[in-house]
Amino acid sequence: MASRLPSFIKGLIWIYLLMAVGALALALMDPANDPLSGLFLVLLSLPWILALDWINETVGLDASWLNIILASLGVILNAVLLYLMGRLVGWPRRRRQD
């Protein structure tokens, strides 16, 4: 197991999280209440948004705030998986030749 997270994976996680924050801001601050304003957030939270949709059906609410929370949970799950895959796989490092 890699002892340190590779910088490429760190950068990938940061870019992913920045895109997710931008998509969340777009979904929350849309002045026209466009139904497609949350599309980018849904795309970034796939496939977990599909798996977490049963919560929305169980509760019986069709509230946008619940959908945003579920999509945010999907984004967090994706970021954690990226982190764990980076720790597990790692990248081959050059060894110093003394």
Summary of the structure (lengths in Angstrom):
residues: 98
radius of gyration: 17.4
end to end distance: 24.5
largest distance: 65.7
contacts: 244
relative contact order: 0.20
helix: 70%
strand: 0%
